[in-house]
Amino acid sequence: MKKFIVIVLDGFGIGEMDDVKVTRPQDINSNTCLHILERRKDLKLPVLEKLGLMNILGEEINEMKVNPKATYGKANLTHFGADTFFGHQEIMGTKPKMPFREPIKNKIDEIYKAIKDAGYKVEYKKGKKEKYLVVEDALTIADNIECDLGQAFNITSALDLIPFSKVLEVGHIVRSIATVPRVITFGGKGITLEDILNAEEEKEGGYIGINAPKSGVYDNGYECIHLGYGVNPKTQVSTILSEENIPVYLLGKVADVVINEKGTSIPMVDTEKVLERTIEISKVVENGFICCNVQETDLSGHAENVDRYAEKLEIADRLIGELTDTIHGDDILLVMADHGNDPTIGHSKHTREMVPLMIYGENIKEGFVGIRETLSDVGATVADYFKVKSPENGTSFLDKILLSKE
């Protein structure tokens, strides 16, 4: 009996990818980890230090040292851009495909009609050039202007005015029409429709949306579900394991973005709560795959708030330390990210960075597992660990981390 746990520190990149100068010049010189540590000289992350964070970063900072006994590596992104949805599909073993991109204006009239036909009150809201939709005087349907433009439609809602179940109903209507990779349904409490409308922004290329951090939607009672497009879950390690009757637990944002029909999915946002729940599950589960996403690091990056990011890292570091106490025998813990989100780079979007791979277990080899060409190598390694068929993408590095029992 054994378990493999993956913790995704959302947005915790460790340096720009080689192709950034060509594909995303706005991300040149991004390094989420390094820049947070440089800005916060008092920040100490002793557990991540022990797991090899400084080894991966390639320098020692804030008295945090390289650990010669760590097992570590780093991984490139092969999905296009820098995206949480695509990042997690890639981790699970999906071979990334070029996303279809378009602004909300291409589908807005069709969406308007479908929502009206479903019995909802809906109206157009005009910006300087473009327009978006307001439904039930409680939510907006517009472009996502925080991720790569054209990859998602956002449904931003005031949950004091409309229940999240209704927001999700609207989301499914939009999803049935949209061909962008994601329709993101989310909302928060303590905000008004006016707060949402006051955060309206337009971007070049005909995009219009709501600046979510500015609207206050993240601040209280935040709820969110991502409705994905074009991903075949049968080729992902999470589904492959479930089909083999191996328990699968997805916690945090990964529960929103990865299909897990036969497993257990627990959507949560609060860093302390999601990691405490992960620890609870790890204590009682002797066999299975557990994947937990720590989302508030990413939200802090979007807010361009170094201090908040540092606070969430401190919480995560402490609780990951407690999680290591539940790792025994052949159990494996792997801590990674899905992209970067450098709060110092000068914009509020994700940054295209390599991600850390920090690996812990009682029967793990010390040393460097290399620079992996895709996040899918993690999913392939999980499949190899449980001796099930491989996902559609990725190469296992299990042989580089397990001690020989001969």
Sequence and secondary structure as in RCSB ss.txt:
>XXXX:A:sequence
MKKFIVIVLDGFGIGEMDDVKVTRPQDINSNTCLHILERRKDLKLPVLEKLGLMNILGEEINEMKVNPKATYGKA
NLTHFGADTFFGHQEIMGTKPKMPFREPIKNKIDEIYKAIKDAGYKVEYKKGKKEKYLVVEDALTIADNIECDLG
QAFNITSALDLIPFSKVLEVGHIVRSIATVPRVITFGGKGITLEDILNAEEEKEGGYIGINAPKSGVYDNGYECI
HLGYGVNPKTQVSTILSEENIPVYLLGKVADVVINEKGTSIPMVDTEKVLERTIEISKVVENGFICCNVQETDLS
GHAENVDRYAEKLEIADRLIGELTDTIHGDDILLVMADHGNDPTIGHSKHTREMVPLMIYGENIKEGFVGIRETL
SDVGATVADYFKVKSPENGTSFLDKILLSKE
>XXXX:A:secstr
  EEEEEEETT   SB TTHHHH GGGTT  HHHHHHHH TT   HHHHHTTHHHHHTS BTTB   TT EEEEE
   SSS  HHHHHHHHTT          GGGTHHHHHHHHHHTT  EEEEE SS EEEEETTTEEEEE  SSSTT
SEEEEEEETTTS HHHHHHHHHHHHHH  SSEEEEEEESS  HHHHHTTEEEETTTEEEE HHHHTTTTSS EEE
EEE S  GGGSHHHHHHHTT  EEEEEHHHHHS  TTSEEE    HHHHHHHHHHHHHH SSEEEEEEE HHHHH
HHTT HHHHHHHHHHHHHHHHHHHTT  TT EEEEE SSB  TTSSSSS B B EEEEEE TTB  EEEEEES T
HHHHHHHHHHHT    SS    HHHHB    
